[in-house]
Amino acid sequence: MNPLWLMRMAKWAHHPPSLRQVKIGAAVLAAVLAIWGLEAAGLWPDWATLERQPRVPRL
């Protein structure tokens, strides 16, 4: 495990995030899971899906 993560966890233990930050994080996570669920169920619209363009080789 990266030591920077240990430092971040120690910081969060000593100074936990505010309730507002937790609510924002939960809302973002819920939105991501909702989008993923719609896409997995086949309900995501085609106009919102990106299509990869073929890569042009550089000369």
CHARMM-style PDB file with segment names, atoms N, HN, CA, C and O in Angstrom:
ATOM      1  N   MET     1       0.843  -1.176   0.000  1.00  0.00      PROA
ATOM      2  CA  MET     1       0.000   0.000   0.000  1.00  0.00      PROA
ATOM      3  C   MET     1       0.890   1.242   0.000  1.00  0.00      PROA
ATOM      4  O   MET     1       1.911   1.300   0.686  1.00  0.00      PROA
ATOM      5  N   ASN     2       0.487   2.195  -0.761  1.00  0.00      PROA
ATOM      6  HN  ASN     2      -0.342   2.148  -1.318  1.00  0.00      PROA
ATOM      7  CA  ASN     2       1.237   3.436  -0.882  1.00  0.00      PROA
ATOM      8  C   ASN     2       1.198   4.207   0.441  1.00  0.00      PROA
ATOM      9  O   ASN     2       0.121   4.380   1.011  1.00  0.00      PROA
ATOM     10  N   PRO     3       2.349   4.676   0.941  1.00  0.00      PROA
ATOM     11  CA  PRO     3       2.357   5.401   2.212  1.00  0.00      PROA
ATOM     12  C   PRO     3       1.529   6.684   2.184  1.00  0.00      PROA
ATOM     13  O   PRO     3       1.066   7.140   3.230  1.00  0.00      PROA
ATOM     14  N   LEU     4       1.336   7.269   1.010  1.00  0.00      PROA
ATOM     15  HN  LEU     4       1.712   6.898   0.160  1.00  0.00      PROA
ATOM     16  CA  LEU     4       0.519   8.479   0.934  1.00  0.00      PROA
ATOM     17  C   LEU     4      -0.930   8.199   1.316  1.00  0.00      PROA
ATOM     18  O   LEU     4      -1.600   9.055   1.893  1.00  0.00      PROA
ATOM     19  N   TRP     5      -1.416   6.995   0.993  1.00  0.00      PROA
ATOM     20  HN  TRP     5      -0.872   6.299   0.524  1.00  0.00      PROA
ATOM     21  CA  TRP     5      -2.773   6.637   1.388  1.00  0.00      PROA
ATOM     22  C   TRP     5      -2.874   6.526   2.895  1.00  0.00      PROA
ATOM     23  O   TRP     5      -3.892   6.898   3.479  1.00  0.00      PROA
ATOM     24  N   LEU     6      -1.824   6.017   3.535  1.00  0.00      PROA
ATOM     25  HN  LEU     6      -0.997   5.715   3.061  1.00  0.00      PROA
ATOM     26  CA  LEU     6      -1.841   5.923   4.993  1.00  0.00      PROA
ATOM     27  C   LEU     6      -1.889   7.314   5.618  1.00  0.00      PROA
ATOM     28  O   LEU     6      -2.577   7.527   6.617  1.00  0.00      PROA
ATOM     29  N   MET     7      -1.163   8.252   5.034  1.00  0.00      PROA
ATOM     30  HN  MET     7      -0.604   8.079   4.223  1.00  0.00      PROA
ATOM     31  CA  MET     7      -1.183   9.620   5.542  1.00  0.00      PROA
ATOM     32  C   MET     7      -2.568  10.242   5.350  1.00  0.00      PROA
ATOM     33  O   MET     7      -3.056  10.956   6.226  1.00  0.00      PROA
ATOM     34  N   ARG     8      -3.195   9.973   4.213  1.00  0.00      PROA
ATOM     35  HN  ARG     8      -2.799   9.393   3.502  1.00  0.00      PROA
ATOM     36  CA  ARG     8      -4.535  10.513   3.960  1.00  0.00      PROA
ATOM     37  C   ARG     8      -5.559   9.913   4.918  1.00  0.00      PROA
ATOM     38  O   ARG     8      -6.437  10.617   5.416  1.00  0.00      PROA
ATOM     39  N   MET     9      -5.441   8.597   5.176  1.00  0.00      PROA
ATOM     40  HN  MET     9      -4.728   8.025   4.771  1.00  0.00      PROA
ATOM     41  CA  MET     9      -6.363   7.965   6.118  1.00  0.00      PROA
ATOM     42  C   MET     9      -6.178   8.531   7.524  1.00  0.00      PROA
ATOM     43  O   MET     9      -7.156   8.712   8.250  1.00  0.00      PROA
ATOM     44  N   ALA    10      -4.932   8.813   7.917  1.00  0.00      PROA
ATOM     45  HN  ALA    10      -4.138   8.666   7.327  1.00  0.00      PROA
ATOM     46  CA  ALA    10      -4.681   9.404   9.228  1.00  0.00      PROA
ATOM     47  C   ALA    10      -5.283  10.804   9.306  1.00  0.00      PROA
ATOM     48  O   ALA    10      -5.841  11.187  10.333  1.00  0.00      PROA
ATOM     49  N   LYS    11      -5.169  11.561   8.228  1.00  0.00      PROA
ATOM     50  HN  LYS    11      -4.715  11.250   7.393  1.00  0.00      PROA
ATOM     51  CA  LYS    11      -5.752  12.902   8.196  1.00  0.00      PROA
ATOM     52  C   LYS    11      -7.275  12.832   8.336  1.00  0.00      PROA
ATOM     53  O   LYS    11      -7.871  13.610   9.081  1.00  0.00      PROA
ATOM     54  N   TRP    12      -7.900  11.891   7.614  1.00  0.00      PROA
ATOM     55  HN  TRP    12      -7.415  11.259   7.009  1.00  0.00      PROA
ATOM     56  CA  TRP    12      -9.351  11.740   7.707  1.00  0.00      PROA
ATOM     57  C   TRP    12      -9.772  11.279   9.092  1.00  0.00      PROA
ATOM     58  O   TRP    12     -10.850  11.648   9.559  1.00  0.00      PROA
ATOM     59  N   ALA    13      -8.940  10.473   9.764  1.00  0.00      PROA
ATOM     60  HN  ALA    13      -8.065  10.173   9.384  1.00  0.00      PROA
ATOM     61  CA  ALA    13      -9.273  10.007  11.109  1.00  0.00      PROA
ATOM     62  C   ALA    13      -9.216  11.162  12.106  1.00  0.00      PROA
ATOM     63  O   ALA    13     -10.047  11.242  13.012  1.00  0.00      PROA
ATOM     64  N   HSD    14      -8.247  12.052  11.945  1.00  0.00      PROA
ATOM     65  HN  HSD    14      -7.572  11.988  11.210  1.00  0.00      PROA
ATOM     66  CA  HSD    14      -8.102  13.182  12.859  1.00  0.00      PROA
ATOM     67  C   HSD    14      -9.046  14.332  12.523  1.00  0.00      PROA
ATOM     68  O   HSD    14      -9.525  15.023  13.422  1.00  0.00      PROA
ATOM     69  N   HSD    15      -9.316  14.541  11.243  1.00  0.00      PROA
ATOM     70  HN  HSD    15      -8.927  13.980  10.512  1.00  0.00      PROA
ATOM     71  CA  HSD    15     -10.188  15.631  10.775  1.00  0.00      PROA
ATOM     72  C   HSD    15     -11.184  15.048   9.763  1.00  0.00      PROA
ATOM     73  O   HSD    15     -10.977  15.170   8.556  1.00  0.00      PROA
ATOM     74  N   PRO    16     -12.255  14.419  10.244  1.00  0.00      PROA
ATOM     75  CA  PRO    16     -13.210  13.800   9.316  1.00  0.00      PROA
ATOM     76  C   PRO    16     -13.908  14.844   8.445  1.00  0.00      PROA
ATOM     77  O   PRO    16     -14.044  16.001   8.845  1.00  0.00      PROA
ATOM     78  N   PRO    17     -14.352  14.432   7.251  1.00  0.00      PROA
ATOM     79  CA  PRO    17     -15.045  15.382   6.374  1.00  0.00      PROA
ATOM     80  C   PRO    17     -16.383  15.797   6.990  1.00  0.00      PROA
ATOM     81  O   PRO    17     -16.963  15.080   7.805  1.00  0.00      PROA
ATOM     82  N   SER    18     -16.848  16.965   6.580  1.00  0.00      PROA
ATOM     83  HN  SER    18     -16.376  17.547   5.918  1.00  0.00      PROA
ATOM     84  CA  SER    18     -18.125  17.472   7.099  1.00  0.00      PROA
ATOM     85  C   SER    18     -19.283  16.657   6.524  1.00  0.00      PROA
ATOM     86  O   SER    18     -19.120  15.928   5.545  1.00  0.00      PROA
ATOM     87  N   LEU    19     -20.440  16.792   7.142  1.00  0.00      PROA
ATOM     88  HN  LEU    19     -20.572  17.384   7.937  1.00  0.00      PROA
ATOM     89  CA  LEU    19     -21.629  16.078   6.677  1.00  0.00      PROA
ATOM     90  C   LEU    19     -21.983  16.502   5.252  1.00  0.00      PROA
ATOM     91  O   LEU    19     -22.460  15.688   4.462  1.00  0.00      PROA
ATOM     92  N   ARG    20     -21.752  17.760   4.927  1.00  0.00      PROA
ATOM     93  HN  ARG    20     -21.364  18.421   5.569  1.00  0.00      PROA
ATOM     94  CA  ARG    20     -22.033  18.259   3.567  1.00  0.00      PROA
ATOM     95  C   ARG    20     -21.150  17.551   2.543  1.00  0.00      PROA
ATOM     96  O   ARG    20     -21.631  17.169   1.476  1.00  0.00      PROA
ATOM     97  N   GLN    21     -19.868  17.371   2.852  1.00  0.00      PROA
ATOM     98  HN  GLN    21     -19.478  17.681   3.719  1.00  0.00      PROA
ATOM     99  CA  GLN    21     -18.964  16.687   1.932  1.00  0.00      PROA
ATOM    100  C   GLN    21     -19.359  15.227   1.773  1.00  0.00      PROA
ATOM    101  O   GLN    21     -19.273  14.677   0.675  1.00  0.00      PROA
ATOM    102  N   VAL    22     -19.789  14.598   2.854  1.00  0.00      PROA
ATOM    103  HN  VAL    22     -19.859  15.045   3.746  1.00  0.00      PROA
ATOM    104  CA  VAL    22     -20.231  13.201   2.782  1.00  0.00      PROA
ATOM    105  C   VAL    22     -21.473  13.089   1.909  1.00  0.00      PROA
ATOM    106  O   VAL    22     -21.589  12.158   1.112  1.00  0.00      PROA
ATOM    107  N   LYS    23     -22.404  14.033   2.052  1.00  0.00      PROA
ATOM    108  HN  LYS    23     -22.310  14.790   2.699  1.00  0.00      PROA
ATOM    109  CA  LYS    23     -23.624  14.022   1.236  1.00  0.00      PROA
ATOM    110  C   LYS    23     -23.302  14.219  -0.240  1.00  0.00      PROA
ATOM    111  O   LYS    23     -23.892  13.558  -1.095  1.00  0.00      PROA
ATOM    112  N   ILE    24     -22.378  15.116  -0.546  1.00  0.00      PROA
ATOM    113  HN  ILE    24     -21.899  15.653   0.149  1.00  0.00      PROA
ATOM    114  CA  ILE    24     -21.983  15.344  -1.942  1.00  0.00      PROA
ATOM    115  C   ILE    24     -21.345  14.088  -2.522  1.00  0.00      PROA
ATOM    116  O   ILE    24     -21.648  13.697  -3.649  1.00  0.00      PROA
ATOM    117  N   GLY    25     -20.465  13.459  -1.754  1.00  0.00      PROA
ATOM    118  HN  GLY    25     -20.219  13.777  -0.838  1.00  0.00      PROA
ATOM    119  CA  GLY    25     -19.827  12.227  -2.217  1.00  0.00      PROA
ATOM    120  C   GLY    25     -20.833  11.116  -2.454  1.00  0.00      PROA
ATOM    121  O   GLY    25     -20.732  10.374  -3.432  1.00  0.00      PROA
ATOM    122  N   ALA    26     -21.811  11.003  -1.550  1.00  0.00      PROA
ATOM    123  HN  ALA    26     -21.893  11.605  -0.756  1.00  0.00      PROA
ATOM    124  CA  ALA    26     -22.845   9.982  -1.708  1.00  0.00      PROA
ATOM    125  C   ALA    26     -23.717  10.267  -2.935  1.00  0.00      PROA
ATOM    126  O   ALA    26     -24.116   9.338  -3.637  1.00  0.00      PROA
ATOM    127  N   ALA    27     -24.012  11.535  -3.198  1.00  0.00      PROA
ATOM    128  HN  ALA    27     -23.688  12.290  -2.628  1.00  0.00      PROA
ATOM    129  CA  ALA    27     -24.828  11.900  -4.362  1.00  0.00      PROA
ATOM    130  C   ALA    27     -24.080  11.594  -5.662  1.00  0.00      PROA
ATOM    131  O   ALA    27     -24.674  11.101  -6.621  1.00  0.00      PROA
ATOM    132  N   VAL    28     -22.794  11.883  -5.690  1.00  0.00      PROA
ATOM    133  HN  VAL    28     -22.312  12.284  -4.911  1.00  0.00      PROA
ATOM    134  CA  VAL    28     -21.996  11.584  -6.886  1.00  0.00      PROA
ATOM    135  C   VAL    28     -21.932  10.083  -7.107  1.00  0.00      PROA
ATOM    136  O   VAL    28     -22.087   9.617  -8.235  1.00  0.00      PROA
ATOM    137  N   LEU    29     -21.705   9.323  -6.044  1.00  0.00      PROA
ATOM    138  HN  LEU    29     -21.579   9.702  -5.127  1.00  0.00      PROA
ATOM    139  CA  LEU    29     -21.662   7.863  -6.161  1.00  0.00      PROA
ATOM    140  C   LEU    29     -23.000   7.308  -6.638  1.00  0.00      PROA
ATOM    141  O   LEU    29     -23.030   6.401  -7.470  1.00  0.00      PROA
ATOM    142  N   ALA    30     -24.107   7.841  -6.121  1.00  0.00      PROA
ATOM    143  HN  ALA    30     -24.082   8.578  -5.445  1.00  0.00      PROA
ATOM    144  CA  ALA    30     -25.440   7.397  -6.543  1.00  0.00      PROA
ATOM    145  C   ALA    30     -25.678   7.703  -8.020  1.00  0.00      PROA
ATOM    146  O   ALA    30     -26.260   6.886  -8.733  1.00  0.00      PROA
ATOM    147  N   ALA    31     -25.232   8.881  -8.490  1.00  0.00      PROA
ATOM    148  HN  ALA    31     -24.759   9.545  -7.911  1.00  0.00      PROA
ATOM    149  CA  ALA    31     -25.399   9.239  -9.899  1.00  0.00      PROA
ATOM    150  C   ALA    31     -24.587   8.303 -10.800  1.00  0.00      PROA
ATOM    151  O   ALA    31     -25.067   7.866 -11.845  1.00  0.00      PROA
ATOM    152  N   VAL    32     -23.367   8.004 -10.388  1.00  0.00      PROA
ATOM    153  HN  VAL    32     -22.977   8.359  -9.539  1.00  0.00      PROA
ATOM    154  CA  VAL    32     -22.522   7.098 -11.175  1.00  0.00      PROA
ATOM    155  C   VAL    32     -23.148   5.711 -11.244  1.00  0.00      PROA
ATOM    156  O   VAL    32     -23.196   5.102 -12.313  1.00  0.00      PROA
ATOM    157  N   LEU    33     -23.628   5.211 -10.111  1.00  0.00      PROA
ATOM    158  HN  LEU    33     -23.589   5.706  -9.242  1.00  0.00      PROA
ATOM    159  CA  LEU    33     -24.259   3.892 -10.106  1.00  0.00      PROA
ATOM    160  C   LEU    33     -25.548   3.877 -10.919  1.00  0.00      PROA
ATOM    161  O   LEU    33     -25.856   2.873 -11.561  1.00  0.00      PROA
ATOM    162  N   ALA    34     -26.307   4.971 -10.905  1.00  0.00      PROA
ATOM    163  HN  ALA    34     -26.057   5.787 -10.384  1.00  0.00      PROA
ATOM    164  CA  ALA    34     -27.535   5.042 -11.705  1.00  0.00      PROA
ATOM    165  C   ALA    34     -27.220   5.010 -13.197  1.00  0.00      PROA
ATOM    166  O   ALA    34     -27.882   4.307 -13.961  1.00  0.00      PROA
ATOM    167  N   ILE    35     -26.220   5.764 -13.605  1.00  0.00      PROA
ATOM    168  HN  ILE    35     -25.683   6.336 -12.985  1.00  0.00      PROA
ATOM    169  CA  ILE    35     -25.827   5.764 -15.026  1.00  0.00      PROA
ATOM    170  C   ILE    35     -25.328   4.397 -15.433  1.00  0.00      PROA
ATOM    171  O   ILE    35     -25.675   3.896 -16.503  1.00  0.00      PROA
ATOM    172  N   TRP    36     -24.509   3.785 -14.580  1.00  0.00      PROA
ATOM    173  HN  TRP    36     -24.227   4.192 -13.711  1.00  0.00      PROA
ATOM    174  CA  TRP    36     -23.995   2.448 -14.890  1.00  0.00      PROA
ATOM    175  C   TRP    36     -25.139   1.441 -14.989  1.00  0.00      PROA
ATOM    176  O   TRP    36     -25.151   0.593 -15.881  1.00  0.00      PROA
ATOM    177  N   GLY    37     -26.099   1.537 -14.070  1.00  0.00      PROA
ATOM    178  HN  GLY    37     -26.090   2.226 -13.344  1.00  0.00      PROA
ATOM    179  CA  GLY    37     -27.235   0.623 -14.095  1.00  0.00      PROA
ATOM    180  C   GLY    37     -28.093   0.785 -15.338  1.00  0.00      PROA
ATOM    181  O   GLY    37     -28.547  -0.203 -15.914  1.00  0.00      PROA
ATOM    182  N   LEU    38     -28.319   2.031 -15.758  1.00  0.00      PROA
ATOM    183  HN  LEU    38     -27.950   2.835 -15.290  1.00  0.00      PROA
ATOM    184  CA  LEU    38     -29.088   2.265 -16.985  1.00  0.00      PROA
ATOM    185  C   LEU    38     -28.365   1.702 -18.200  1.00  0.00      PROA
ATOM    186  O   LEU    38     -28.984   1.113 -19.085  1.00  0.00      PROA
ATOM    187  N   GLU    39     -27.058   1.888 -18.233  1.00  0.00      PROA
ATOM    188  HN  GLU    39     -26.555   2.367 -17.514  1.00  0.00      PROA
ATOM    189  CA  GLU    39     -26.287   1.371 -19.365  1.00  0.00      PROA
ATOM    190  C   GLU    39     -26.280  -0.151 -19.367  1.00  0.00      PROA
ATOM    191  O   GLU    39     -26.404  -0.767 -20.426  1.00  0.00      PROA
ATOM    192  N   ALA    40     -26.138  -0.766 -18.199  1.00  0.00      PROA
ATOM    193  HN  ALA    40     -26.038  -0.266 -17.339  1.00  0.00      PROA
ATOM    194  CA  ALA    40     -26.114  -2.226 -18.111  1.00  0.00      PROA
ATOM    195  C   ALA    40     -27.471  -2.821 -18.479  1.00  0.00      PROA
ATOM    196  O   ALA    40     -27.532  -3.918 -19.035  1.00  0.00      PROA
ATOM    197  N   ALA    41     -28.556  -2.114 -18.178  1.00  0.00      PROA
ATOM    198  HN  ALA    41     -28.506  -1.223 -17.726  1.00  0.00      PROA
ATOM    199  CA  ALA    41     -29.899  -2.605 -18.488  1.00  0.00      PROA
ATOM    200  C   ALA    41     -30.284  -2.342 -19.940  1.00  0.00      PROA
ATOM    201  O   ALA    41     -31.328  -2.808 -20.397  1.00  0.00      PROA
ATOM    202  N   GLY    42     -29.446  -1.596 -20.674  1.00  0.00      PROA
ATOM    203  HN  GLY    42     -28.598  -1.218 -20.303  1.00  0.00      PROA
ATOM    204  CA  GLY    42     -29.751  -1.299 -22.070  1.00  0.00      PROA
ATOM    205  C   GLY    42     -30.698  -0.134 -22.237  1.00  0.00      PROA
ATOM    206  O   GLY    42     -31.275   0.041 -23.310  1.00  0.00      PROA
ATOM    207  N   LEU    43     -30.871   0.669 -21.199  1.00  0.00      PROA
ATOM    208  HN  LEU    43     -30.401   0.527 -20.328  1.00  0.00      PROA
ATOM    209  CA  LEU    43     -31.791   1.805 -21.258  1.00  0.00      PROA
ATOM    210  C   LEU    43     -31.080   3.126 -21.532  1.00  0.00      PROA
ATOM    211  O   LEU    43     -31.727   4.170 -21.617  1.00  0.00      PROA
ATOM    212  N   TRP    44     -29.775   3.094 -21.669  1.00  0.00      PROA
ATOM    213  HN  TRP    44     -29.249   2.247 -21.600  1.00  0.00      PROA
ATOM    214  CA  TRP    44     -29.006   4.316 -21.926  1.00  0.00      PROA
ATOM    215  C   TRP    44     -29.206   4.703 -23.392  1.00  0.00      PROA
ATOM    216  O   TRP    44     -29.067   3.849 -24.267  1.00  0.00      PROA
ATOM    217  N   PRO    45     -29.530   5.977 -23.685  1.00  0.00      PROA
ATOM    218  CA  PRO    45     -29.798   6.377 -25.075  1.00  0.00      PROA
ATOM    219  C   PRO    45     -28.540   6.319 -25.943  1.00  0.00      PROA
ATOM    220  O   PRO    45     -27.424   6.543 -25.473  1.00  0.00      PROA
ATOM    221  N   ASP    46     -28.756   6.014 -27.213  1.00  0.00      PROA
ATOM    222  HN  ASP    46     -29.662   5.832 -27.594  1.00  0.00      PROA
ATOM    223  CA  ASP    46     -27.631   5.915 -28.142  1.00  0.00      PROA
ATOM    224  C   ASP    46     -26.940   7.258 -28.358  1.00  0.00      PROA
ATOM    225  O   ASP    46     -25.730   7.301 -28.582  1.00  0.00      PROA
ATOM    226  N   TRP    47     -27.693   8.353 -28.293  1.00  0.00      PROA
ATOM    227  HN  TRP    47     -28.675   8.318 -28.111  1.00  0.00      PROA
ATOM    228  CA  TRP    47     -27.078   9.660 -28.537  1.00  0.00      PROA
ATOM    229  C   TRP    47     -26.100  10.036 -27.427  1.00  0.00      PROA
ATOM    230  O   TRP    47     -25.264  10.919 -27.618  1.00  0.00      PROA
ATOM    231  N   ALA    48     -26.192   9.382 -26.272  1.00  0.00      PROA
ATOM    232  HN  ALA    48     -26.871   8.665 -26.116  1.00  0.00      PROA
ATOM    233  CA  ALA    48     -25.307   9.714 -25.159  1.00  0.00      PROA
ATOM    234  C   ALA    48     -24.088   8.791 -25.090  1.00  0.00      PROA
ATOM    235  O   ALA    48     -23.297   8.880 -24.150  1.00  0.00      PROA
ATOM    236  N   THR    49     -23.934   7.917 -26.066  1.00  0.00      PROA
ATOM    237  HN  THR    49     -24.575   7.844 -26.829  1.00  0.00      PROA
ATOM    238  CA  THR    49     -22.814   6.979 -26.082  1.00  0.00      PROA
ATOM    239  C   THR    49     -21.753   7.472 -27.052  1.00  0.00      PROA
ATOM    240  O   THR    49     -22.051   7.818 -28.195  1.00  0.00      PROA
ATOM    241  N   LEU    50     -20.520   7.500 -26.585  1.00  0.00      PROA
ATOM    242  HN  LEU    50     -20.278   7.219 -25.656  1.00  0.00      PROA
ATOM    243  CA  LEU    50     -19.413   7.916 -27.444  1.00  0.00      PROA
ATOM    244  C   LEU    50     -18.982   6.780 -28.340  1.00  0.00      PROA
ATOM    245  O   LEU    50     -18.950   5.622 -27.924  1.00  0.00      PROA
ATOM    246  N   GLU    51     -18.650   7.115 -29.570  1.00  0.00      PROA
ATOM    247  HN  GLU    51     -18.676   8.056 -29.908  1.00  0.00      PROA
ATOM    248  CA  GLU    51     -18.116   6.127 -30.499  1.00  0.00      PROA
ATOM    249  C   GLU    51     -16.666   6.489 -30.771  1.00  0.00      PROA
ATOM    250  O   GLU    51     -16.348   7.630 -31.105  1.00  0.00      PROA
ATOM    251  N   ARG    52     -15.804   5.514 -30.624  1.00  0.00      PROA
ATOM    252  HN  ARG    52     -16.063   4.587 -30.353  1.00  0.00      PROA
ATOM    253  CA  ARG    52     -14.385   5.773 -30.858  1.00  0.00      PROA
ATOM    254  C   ARG    52     -14.115   5.940 -32.348  1.00  0.00      PROA
ATOM    255  O   ARG    52     -14.597   5.174 -33.183  1.00  0.00      PROA
ATOM    256  N   GLN    53     -13.338   6.956 -32.648  1.00  0.00      PROA
ATOM    257  HN  GLN    53     -12.946   7.578 -31.970  1.00  0.00      PROA
ATOM    258  CA  GLN    53     -12.927   7.195 -34.021  1.00  0.00      PROA
ATOM    259  C   GLN    53     -11.692   6.356 -34.306  1.00  0.00      PROA
ATOM    260  O   GLN    53     -10.854   6.179 -33.421  1.00  0.00      PROA
ATOM    261  N   PRO    54     -11.557   5.832 -35.528  1.00  0.00      PROA
ATOM    262  CA  PRO    54     -10.355   5.077 -35.839  1.00  0.00      PROA
ATOM    263  C   PRO    54      -9.128   5.973 -35.731  1.00  0.00      PROA
ATOM    264  O   PRO    54      -9.144   7.132 -36.145  1.00  0.00      PROA
ATOM    265  N   ARG    55      -8.094   5.426 -35.180  1.00  0.00      PROA
ATOM    266  HN  ARG    55      -8.080   4.484 -34.843  1.00  0.00      PROA
ATOM    267  CA  ARG    55      -6.883   6.194 -34.973  1.00  0.00      PROA
ATOM    268  C   ARG    55      -6.105   6.288 -36.274  1.00  0.00      PROA
ATOM    269  O   ARG    55      -5.831   5.284 -36.932  1.00  0.00      PROA
ATOM    270  N   VAL    56      -5.757   7.519 -36.629  1.00  0.00      PROA
ATOM    271  HN  VAL    56      -5.980   8.334 -36.095  1.00  0.00      PROA
ATOM    272  CA  VAL    56      -5.005   7.752 -37.857  1.00  0.00      PROA
ATOM    273  C   VAL    56      -3.529   7.682 -37.516  1.00  0.00      PROA
ATOM    274  O   VAL    56      -3.069   8.384 -36.616  1.00  0.00      PROA
ATOM    275  N   PRO    57      -2.769   6.833 -38.231  1.00  0.00      PROA
ATOM    276  CA  PRO    57      -1.326   6.761 -37.913  1.00  0.00      PROA
ATOM    277  C   PRO    57      -0.625   8.040 -38.295  1.00  0.00      PROA
ATOM    278  O   PRO    57      -0.916   8.642 -39.329  1.00  0.00      PROA
ATOM    279  N   ARG    58       0.305   8.449 -37.449  1.00  0.00      PROA
ATOM    280  HN  ARG    58       0.541   7.960 -36.609  1.00  0.00      PROA
ATOM    281  CA  ARG    58       1.074   9.662 -37.731  1.00  0.00      PROA
ATOM    282  C   ARG    58       2.220   9.317 -38.651  1.00  0.00      PROA
ATOM    283  O   ARG    58       2.808   8.238 -38.583  1.00  0.00      PROA
ATOM    284  N   LEU    59       2.516  10.261 -39.508  1.00  0.00      PROA
ATOM    285  HN  LEU    59       2.038  11.138 -39.564  1.00  0.00      PROA
ATOM    286  CA  LEU    59       3.631  10.063 -40.448  1.00  0.00      PROA
ATOM    287  C   LEU    59       4.868  10.775 -39.980  1.00  0.00      PROA
ATOM    288  OT1 LEU    59       5.902  10.718 -40.646  1.00  0.00      PROA
TER     289      LEU     59
END
